[in-house]
């Protein structure tokens, strides 16, 4: 890793899309992990980011009611944080925390996201909704050349 004060180029944001289907959620997680490894992020931070990406993608897959749509994942790295964005075309279904009983099998994803991120939210864009989260970077920046 290079010191933050060092002279290095930040990588371009990385975007990829997956078809909105449960079988594609693991592929999204694998792609996120690969990008983060290529950027040299620490494994524990990469695991947190991949988990949040999986939660957002799973929400899109489960709740987006637009047939045959794609879920778009974008990772953006700067000198102080990483921004994760997950977009789908269903602007009617916004993420909202809900209480989960002890024996419920779902309903905790947004609580996990809130615990692992600096900030998270959801924005409505022209054609999509975008769930996003930020993660602080460690004191040393990733060793990447772009």
N, C-alpha and C positions, 0 to 999 in steps of 0.2 A: 504494500500500500504506500501511497505517496502522501507526504504531509499536505494538509489543506492549503498551506501557503505556497506549496510548490507549483511549478508551471506544468499543467497537464490539461488536455482537452476533455471536456465532459462528453460522454457518448450521446448520440442523437436519441430522442425518445424512441421506444420500440412499441409497435402496435401489431397485434395479430387478432384474428377473428376465429371463432369456432361456431359451428351450428348449434342452435339452442336445443340440446338434447342431453339428458343425464349421462349418457355414455361418454360425452366429450369433456366433462368436468375434470377427470384426471389428466387429460391431455393439456388442458389449460394450466393446471398446476405444474406439470412437467415443463411446459414452455416458460412459465414465470421463473421457475427454479434455474433453468438453463441461462436465461438472460441475467439473472442476479449473480450467478456463478461467473459468467463471462465478465461482468462488471466488477468482480472481486469483492462483493459484499460479504461480511462475516456470515458464517453458516447459521448462527442463532437469529440474526436479523432477517436473513433470507427465509428461514423457516416461518417466522412471524408474518412476513409479507406474503408468502405463498399461502398460508392459512387464511389470511384476510381475503386474498384473491379468490380462493376456493369458496369462501362464504358468500362473497359478492356474486360470483359466477353461478353458484348454486341457487341463490335468490333469483337471479335473472332466468335461469332455466326453469325453475318451479313456478314463478309468478308471471312471467311475460306471456301475454295471451296473443301475441302476434305470431301467426302460423309461419313456419319456415323462416324464422328470422335468425340473425347472427348476433352473437354476443361479442363485443369488442373490448379487448384488454389493452391498456396503454400503460407503460412504465416510463417515468421521466425522472432522471437523476440530476440534481444540481449540487452545489457545494455544501449545502446544509441538510437537505432532506431528499427523500424519494417520494414521488407522487404516484399512486396507483389509481387508475380510473377503469371502471367497468361499465360499459354502456349497452343498453338494449332499446328497442323501439317502442316499448310500452310505456307511454308517459302517464298512463292512468294509475299504474301500480307503483306507488312510492314505498321505499323501505320504512317501516315503522317498528320500533321495539315493542314487544308484547311480552306479558308475563308468561313464564313457563313453569308448570307444576313440576314437582320433583321427578315424576315418572314420565313426563313428556319426552318424546324422542327428538323434537325440534323446537324452535322458538328461542334459542340462545345465541344464534349467530351474531346479531347486532351487539349483544352484550360482550361477546368475545372480541368483536371488531373494536368497540370502544375501549376495551382493556389493553389492546395491543398497539393502538395508534395514538399519534399526537392529536389529530383531529380527523373527523370523518363527516361526510354529509352526502347530499344528493342534489344535483342541479338539473333543471329542465333545460334542454337545449332545443334547437330548432326541430330536429327530427327524432331525438332520443332523450332518455333520462340517463344521467351519469352518476353512479355511486362512486365516491372517491375517498381516499384516505391518505394521510401523510405519515411518514416515519422519519424520525431524526436519524441522521448518520452519525457514526462514531467520530471521535476527534480526528481520525485520519481518514482521508478520502480514498475511495477505491482506486486501485492502480489500473487505469484504463487509458487507452489511446484514442478512443472514439469509435 
